[in-house]
Amino acid sequence: FDLGNYGNWELSSDRANAARRALIRGGIPANKVARVEGFADSVLFDEKNSRAPINRRIAIIVLKQNIADAIKASAGGIEAKP
């Protein structure tokens, strides 16, 4: 996919950001969204057909609070709770 300066990377990033906005509109606090990523055509489920609908997807990962805290702590963020 490429429309001049708007290609797969822009489309993928916009799709990911649209999902983030929908979550926030639905009541998820913005500070609970840790990361939004677009992968364009770099991570395909159907590698033989880059235009396959299965390749146009989003993934949402929800973590329990204690797991999120542990990840933050291991990354040098807040301390993990016991």
Summary of the structure (lengths in Angstrom):
residues: 82
radius of gyration: 16.0
end to end distance: 47.7
largest distance: 51.8
contacts: 147
relative contact order: 0.12
helix: 41%
strand: 5%
